[in-house]
């Protein structure tokens, strides 16, 4: 499902996302805001998991790094498909 989301929504809009990630709002960039959003979503949905704060930090950092790799063209669609098959 994540690969489908990336292939259908992120990759076609990667130039726009790249520009958005470059925006700094009072020293607090959009990438940082998105990372905080991911942490909050994780904590909200998995409130019963021990160490959820630490896990949410790792989760959010991974999500942002994958998005950055896609928009900076360090990660390609084929890389995502290949890795998704290994995970499943």
N, CA, C and O atoms as a GROMACS GRO file, in nm:
protein
  352
    1UNK      N    1   0.083  -0.119   0.000
    1UNK     CA    2   0.000   0.000   0.000
    1UNK      C    3   0.088   0.126   0.000
    1UNK      O    4   0.057   0.223  -0.070
    2UNK      N    5   0.196   0.124   0.078
    2UNK     CA    6   0.286   0.239   0.082
    2UNK      C    7   0.350   0.263  -0.054
    2UNK      O    8   0.361   0.377  -0.099
    3UNK      N    9   0.392   0.156  -0.120
    3UNK     CA   10   0.453   0.169  -0.252
    3UNK      C   11   0.353   0.228  -0.351
    3UNK      O   12   0.388   0.312  -0.433
    4UNK      N   13   0.228   0.183  -0.343
    4UNK     CA   14   0.124   0.236  -0.432
    4UNK      C   15   0.103   0.385  -0.407
    4UNK      O   16   0.091   0.463  -0.501
    5UNK      N   17   0.098   0.424  -0.280
    5UNK     CA   18   0.083   0.566  -0.244
    5UNK      C   19   0.198   0.648  -0.301
    5UNK      O   20   0.178   0.755  -0.358
    6UNK      N   21   0.318   0.598  -0.284
    6UNK     CA   22   0.436   0.670  -0.333
    6UNK      C   23   0.433   0.679  -0.484
    6UNK      O   24   0.457   0.786  -0.540
    7UNK      N   25   0.403   0.568  -0.552
    7UNK     CA   26   0.403   0.567  -0.698
    7UNK      C   27   0.292   0.653  -0.759
    7UNK      O   28   0.311   0.714  -0.864
    8UNK      N   29   0.177   0.658  -0.693
    8UNK     CA   30   0.064   0.730  -0.750
    8UNK      C   31   0.055   0.876  -0.706
    8UNK      O   32   0.005   0.960  -0.781
    9UNK      N   33   0.103   0.908  -0.585
    9UNK     CA   34   0.087   1.043  -0.534
    9UNK      C   35   0.219   1.121  -0.521
    9UNK      O   36   0.225   1.239  -0.555
   10UNK      N   37   0.321   1.055  -0.472
   10UNK     CA   38   0.445   1.126  -0.442
   10UNK      C   39   0.530   1.144  -0.567
   10UNK      O   40   0.571   1.256  -0.598
   11UNK      N   41   0.559   1.036  -0.638
   11UNK     CA   42   0.649   1.045  -0.754
   11UNK      C   43   0.597   1.143  -0.860
   11UNK      O   44   0.675   1.223  -0.910
   12UNK      N   45   0.468   1.139  -0.896
   12UNK     CA   46   0.421   1.236  -0.996
   12UNK      C   47   0.433   1.382  -0.951
   12UNK      O   48   0.440   1.472  -1.035
   13UNK      N   49   0.434   1.406  -0.820
   13UNK     CA   50   0.439   1.543  -0.767
   13UNK      C   51   0.574   1.574  -0.702
   13UNK      O   52   0.584   1.668  -0.623
   14UNK      N   53   0.678   1.497  -0.734
   14UNK     CA   54   0.803   1.513  -0.660
   14UNK      C   55   0.868   1.650  -0.677
   14UNK      O   56   0.934   1.697  -0.584
   15UNK      N   57   0.853   1.714  -0.790
   15UNK     CA   58   0.911   1.848  -0.809
   15UNK      C   59   0.842   1.949  -0.717
   15UNK      O   60   0.909   2.035  -0.658
   16UNK      N   61   0.711   1.939  -0.705
   16UNK     CA   62   0.638   2.030  -0.615
   16UNK      C   63   0.673   2.003  -0.469
   16UNK      O   64   0.692   2.096  -0.390
   17UNK      N   65   0.683   1.876  -0.434
   17UNK     CA   66   0.718   1.840  -0.296
   17UNK      C   67   0.858   1.888  -0.264
   17UNK      O   68   0.884   1.936  -0.154
   18UNK      N   69   0.948   1.876  -0.359
   18UNK     CA   70   1.086   1.923  -0.338
   18UNK      C   71   1.087   2.073  -0.308
   18UNK      O   72   1.158   2.118  -0.219
   19UNK      N   73   1.010   2.148  -0.383
   19UNK     CA   74   1.001   2.293  -0.358
   19UNK      C   75   0.941   2.323  -0.221
   19UNK      O   76   0.987   2.412  -0.151
   20UNK      N   77   0.839   2.249  -0.184
   20UNK     CA   78   0.776   2.270  -0.054
   20UNK      C   79   0.872   2.238   0.060
   20UNK      O   80   0.873   2.307   0.162
   21UNK      N   81   0.954   2.134   0.044
   21UNK     CA   82   1.049   2.097   0.148
   21UNK      C   83   1.160   2.201   0.164
   21UNK      O   84   1.228   2.205   0.266
   22UNK      N   85   1.179   2.284   0.064
   22UNK     CA   86   1.283   2.386   0.071
   22UNK      C   87   1.236   2.512   0.144
   22UNK      O   88   1.317   2.598   0.178
   23UNK      N   89   1.107   2.522   0.167
   23UNK     CA   90   1.051   2.640   0.234
   23UNK      C   91   1.087   2.638   0.381
   23UNK      O   92   1.071   2.536   0.449
   24UNK      N   93   1.136   2.750   0.430
   24UNK     CA   94   1.163   2.766   0.573
   24UNK      C   95   1.064   2.868   0.628
   24UNK      O   96   1.048   2.977   0.574
   25UNK      N   97   0.998   2.831   0.735
   25UNK     CA   98   0.901   2.920   0.797
   25UNK      C   99   0.953   2.959   0.935
   25UNK      O  100   0.933   2.886   1.032
   26UNK      N  101   1.018   3.072   0.943
   26UNK     CA  102   1.073   3.117   1.070
   26UNK      C  103   1.175   3.020   1.128
   26UNK      O  104   1.177   2.997   1.248
   27UNK      N  105   1.259   2.964   1.042
   27UNK     CA  106   1.360   2.870   1.088
   27UNK      C  107   1.307   2.729   1.110
   27UNK      O  108   1.381   2.641   1.154
   28UNK      N  109   1.182   2.708   1.080
   28UNK     CA  110   1.121   2.577   1.101
   28UNK      C  111   1.063   2.531   0.968
   28UNK      O  112   0.954   2.572   0.929
   29UNK      N  113   1.137   2.446   0.898
   29UNK     CA  114   1.101   2.406   0.763
   29UNK      C  115   0.983   2.310   0.757
   29UNK      O  116   0.944   2.250   0.857
   30UNK      N  117   0.930   2.299   0.639
   30UNK     CA  118   0.815   2.211   0.616
   30UNK      C  119   0.851   2.066   0.645
   30UNK      O  120   0.767   1.991   0.694
   31UNK      N  121   0.973   2.025   0.614
   31UNK     CA  122   1.014   1.888   0.643
   31UNK      C  123   1.005   1.861   0.793
   31UNK      O  124   0.961   1.754   0.834
   32UNK      N  125   1.048   1.956   0.874
   32UNK     CA  126   1.038   1.940   1.020
   32UNK      C  127   0.894   1.936   1.066
   32UNK      O  128   0.858   1.857   1.154
   33UNK      N  129   0.812   2.019   1.008
   33UNK     CA  130   0.670   2.020   1.045
   33UNK      C  131   0.604   1.888   1.007
   33UNK      O  132   0.523   1.834   1.082
   34UNK      N  133   0.639   1.837   0.889
   34UNK     CA  134   0.582   1.710   0.844
   34UNK      C  135   0.630   1.596   0.935
   34UNK      O  136   0.554   1.505   0.967
   35UNK      N  137   0.756   1.601   0.975
   35UNK     CA  138   0.810   1.499   1.066
   35UNK      C  139   0.733   1.501   1.199
   35UNK      O  140   0.698   1.395   1.252
   36UNK      N  141   0.708   1.619   1.252
   36UNK     CA  142   0.630   1.630   1.376
   36UNK      C  143   0.488   1.578   1.358
   36UNK      O  144   0.433   1.513   1.447
   37UNK      N  145   0.429   1.607   1.243
   37UNK     CA  146   0.296   1.557   1.212
   37UNK      C  147   0.295   1.404   1.212
   37UNK      O  148   0.204   1.342   1.268
   38UNK      N  149   0.396   1.343   1.150
   38UNK     CA  150   0.405   1.196   1.146
   38UNK      C  151   0.418   1.138   1.286
   38UNK      O  152   0.358   1.035   1.316
   39UNK      N  153   0.496   1.204   1.370
   39UNK     CA  154   0.510   1.158   1.509
   39UNK      C  155   0.374   1.160   1.580
   39UNK      O  156   0.337   1.063   1.646
   40UNK      N  157   0.302   1.270   1.565
   40UNK     CA  158   0.172   1.284   1.631
   40UNK      C  159   0.073   1.179   1.582
   40UNK      O  160  -0.002   1.122   1.661
   41UNK      N  161   0.072   1.154   1.451
   41UNK     CA  162  -0.018   1.054   1.395
   41UNK      C  163   0.016   0.916   1.451
   41UNK      O  164  -0.073   0.841   1.489
   42UNK      N  165   0.145   0.884   1.456
   42UNK     CA  166   0.187   0.754   1.509
   42UNK      C  167   0.143   0.739   1.654
   42UNK      O  168   0.085   0.637   1.691
   43UNK      N  169   0.172   0.839   1.735
   43UNK     CA  170   0.138   0.832   1.878
   43UNK      C  171  -0.014   0.820   1.898
   43UNK      O  172  -0.059   0.747   1.986
   44UNK      N  173  -0.090   0.891   1.818
   44UNK     CA  174  -0.236   0.886   1.828
   44UNK      C  175  -0.289   0.747   1.794
   44UNK      O  176  -0.375   0.694   1.864
   45UNK      N  177  -0.238   0.688   1.687
   45UNK     CA  178  -0.288   0.559   1.642
   45UNK      C  179  -0.232   0.441   1.721
   45UNK      O  180  -0.294   0.334   1.726
   46UNK      N  181  -0.117   0.459   1.782
   46UNK     CA  182  -0.053   0.349   1.855
   46UNK      C  183  -0.024   0.390   1.999
   46UNK      O  184   0.088   0.372   2.048
   47UNK      N  185  -0.123   0.445   2.064
   47UNK     CA  186  -0.105   0.497   2.200
   47UNK      C  187  -0.078   0.388   2.304
   47UNK      O  188  -0.029   0.418   2.413
   48UNK      N  189  -0.109   0.264   2.272
   48UNK     CA  190  -0.091   0.156   2.368
   48UNK      C  191   0.045   0.085   2.357
   48UNK      O  192   0.074  -0.006   2.434
   49UNK      N  193   0.129   0.126   2.262
   49UNK     CA  194   0.258   0.062   2.242
   49UNK      C  195   0.361   0.119   2.341
   49UNK      O  196   0.377   0.240   2.352
   50UNK      N  197   0.431   0.029   2.412
   50UNK     CA  198   0.540   0.078   2.497
   50UNK      C  199   0.647   0.144   2.411
   50UNK      O  200   0.668   0.104   2.297
   51UNK      N  201   0.714   0.242   2.464
   51UNK     CA  202   0.820   0.316   2.393
   51UNK      C  203   0.769   0.385   2.268
   51UNK      O  204   0.844   0.408   2.174
   52UNK      N  205   0.639   0.419   2.267
   52UNK     CA  206   0.580   0.482   2.147
   52UNK      C  207   0.648   0.613   2.110
   52UNK      O  208   0.652   0.648   1.992
   53UNK      N  209   0.700   0.688   2.206
   53UNK     CA  210   0.766   0.814   2.173
   53UNK      C  211   0.893   0.790   2.093
   53UNK      O  212   0.917   0.858   1.993
   54UNK      N  213   0.972   0.695   2.136
   54UNK     CA  214   1.094   0.662   2.062
   54UNK      C  215   1.062   0.605   1.924
   54UNK      O  216   1.122   0.645   1.824
   55UNK      N  217   0.967   0.514   1.920
   55UNK     CA  218   0.929   0.453   1.792
   55UNK      C  219   0.871   0.558   1.698
   55UNK      O  220   0.895   0.552   1.577
   56UNK      N  221   0.794   0.652   1.751
   56UNK     CA  222   0.737   0.757   1.666
   56UNK      C  223   0.847   0.845   1.607
   56UNK      O  224   0.835   0.891   1.493
   57UNK      N  225   0.953   0.869   1.683
   57UNK     CA  226   1.067   0.946   1.632
   57UNK      C  227   1.132   0.873   1.514
   57UNK      O  228   1.162   0.933   1.411
   58UNK      N  229   1.154   0.744   1.531
   58UNK     CA  230   1.216   0.665   1.425
   58UNK      C  231   1.127   0.658   1.302
   58UNK      O  232   1.174   0.674   1.189
   59UNK      N  233   0.999   0.633   1.324
   59UNK     CA  234   0.902   0.625   1.215
   59UNK      C  235   0.900   0.755   1.134
   59UNK      O  236   0.911   0.753   1.012
   60UNK      N  237   0.886   0.867   1.204
   60UNK     CA  238   0.875   0.997   1.137
   60UNK      C  239   1.003   1.030   1.060
   60UNK      O  240   0.996   1.080   0.948
   61UNK      N  241   1.118   1.002   1.120
   61UNK     CA  242   1.245   1.029   1.052
   61UNK      C  243   1.257   0.945   0.925
   61UNK      O  244   1.304   0.994   0.822
   62UNK      N  245   1.214   0.820   0.932
   62UNK     CA  246   1.219   0.733   0.813
   62UNK      C  247   1.126   0.784   0.703
   62UNK      O  248   1.165   0.787   0.586
   63UNK      N  249   1.006   0.823   0.739
   63UNK     CA  250   0.910   0.872   0.640
   63UNK      C  251   0.967   0.995   0.569
   63UNK      O  252   0.963   1.003   0.446
   64UNK      N  253   1.020   1.089   0.645
   64UNK     CA  254   1.074   1.212   0.585
   64UNK      C  255   1.196   1.180   0.499
   64UNK      O  256   1.210   1.237   0.391
   65UNK      N  257   1.283   1.093   0.544
   65UNK     CA  258   1.403   1.058   0.466
   65UNK      C  259   1.366   0.989   0.336
   65UNK      O  260   1.430   1.013   0.233
   66UNK      N  261   1.265   0.903   0.338
   66UNK     CA  262   1.220   0.838   0.214
   66UNK      C  263   1.164   0.942   0.118
   66UNK      O  264   1.194   0.939  -0.001
   67UNK      N  265   1.082   1.034   0.169
   67UNK     CA  266   1.028   1.140   0.082
   67UNK      C  267   1.140   1.226   0.023
   67UNK      O  268   1.138   1.258  -0.095
   68UNK      N  269   1.237   1.261   0.106
   68UNK     CA  270   1.350   1.340   0.057
   68UNK      C  271   1.427   1.263  -0.050
   68UNK      O  272   1.467   1.321  -0.151
   69UNK      N  273   1.449   1.135  -0.028
   69UNK     CA  274   1.522   1.054  -0.126
   69UNK      C  275   1.446   1.047  -0.258
   69UNK      O  276   1.508   1.047  -0.365
   70UNK      N  277   1.315   1.040  -0.251
   70UNK     CA  278   1.234   1.035  -0.374
   70UNK      C  279   1.244   1.167  -0.449
   70UNK      O  280   1.271   1.168  -0.569
   71UNK      N  281   1.221   1.278  -0.380
   71UNK     CA  282   1.219   1.406  -0.450
   71UNK      C  283   1.358   1.449  -0.495
   71UNK      O  284   1.370   1.526  -0.590
   72UNK      N  285   1.462   1.400  -0.430
   72UNK     CA  286   1.599   1.431  -0.473
   72UNK      C  287   1.650   1.329  -0.573
   72UNK      O  288   1.766   1.333  -0.614
   73UNK      N  289   1.562   1.237  -0.612
   73UNK     CA  290   1.591   1.135  -0.712
   73UNK      C  291   1.708   1.044  -0.672
   73UNK      O  292   1.785   1.000  -0.757
   74UNK      N  293   1.720   1.018  -0.543
   74UNK     CA  294   1.815   0.918  -0.494
   74UNK      C  295   1.747   0.783  -0.480
   74UNK      O  296   1.813   0.680  -0.464
   75UNK      N  297   1.615   0.782  -0.484
   75UNK     CA  298   1.537   0.660  -0.472
   75UNK      C  299   1.438   0.659  -0.588
   75UNK      O  300   1.362   0.754  -0.607
   76UNK      N  301   1.440   0.553  -0.663
   76UNK     CA  302   1.356   0.543  -0.782
   76UNK      C  303   1.240   0.447  -0.759
   76UNK      O  304   1.238   0.370  -0.663
   77UNK      N  305   1.144   0.454  -0.847
   77UNK     CA  306   1.025   0.369  -0.839
   77UNK      C  307   1.063   0.221  -0.833
   77UNK      O  308   1.004   0.145  -0.757
   78UNK      N  309   1.160   0.180  -0.914
   78UNK     CA  310   1.201   0.040  -0.915
   78UNK      C  311   1.263  -0.002  -0.783
   78UNK      O  312   1.245  -0.116  -0.740
   79UNK      N  313   1.335   0.087  -0.717
   79UNK     CA  314   1.391   0.057  -0.585
   79UNK      C  315   1.280   0.027  -0.487
   79UNK      O  316   1.292  -0.065  -0.405
   80UNK      N  317   1.173   0.103  -0.493
   80UNK     CA  318   1.060   0.084  -0.402
   80UNK      C  319   0.992  -0.050  -0.426
   80UNK      O  320   0.959  -0.121  -0.331
   81UNK      N  321   0.971  -0.083  -0.552
   81UNK     CA  322   0.906  -0.211  -0.583
   81UNK      C  323   0.992  -0.328  -0.539
   81UNK      O  324   0.942  -0.426  -0.483
   82UNK      N  325   1.122  -0.320  -0.565
   82UNK     CA  326   1.215  -0.426  -0.529
   82UNK      C  327   1.217  -0.446  -0.377
   82UNK      O  328   1.211  -0.559  -0.329
   83UNK      N  329   1.225  -0.335  -0.302
   83UNK     CA  330   1.228  -0.344  -0.156
   83UNK      C  331   1.095  -0.391  -0.098
   83UNK      O  332   1.093  -0.461   0.002
   84UNK      N  333   0.985  -0.352  -0.161
   84UNK     CA  334   0.854  -0.393  -0.111
   84UNK      C  335   0.837  -0.544  -0.124
   84UNK      O  336   0.777  -0.607  -0.037
   85UNK      N  337   0.889  -0.603  -0.229
   85UNK     CA  338   0.880  -0.748  -0.248
   85UNK      C  339   0.961  -0.820  -0.140
   85UNK      O  340   0.920  -0.927  -0.095
   86UNK      N  341   1.074  -0.764  -0.100
   86UNK     CA  342   1.156  -0.824   0.005
   86UNK      C  343   1.084  -0.821   0.138
   86UNK      O  344   1.092  -0.916   0.216
   87UNK      N  345   1.013  -0.710   0.166
   87UNK     CA  346   0.944  -0.694   0.294
   87UNK      C  347   0.826  -0.790   0.303
   87UNK      O  348   0.802  -0.848   0.409
   88UNK      N  349   0.752  -0.806   0.195
   88UNK     CA  350   0.632  -0.890   0.195
   88UNK      C  351   0.674  -1.032   0.188
   88UNK      O  352   0.589  -1.122   0.187
   0.00000   0.00000   0.00000
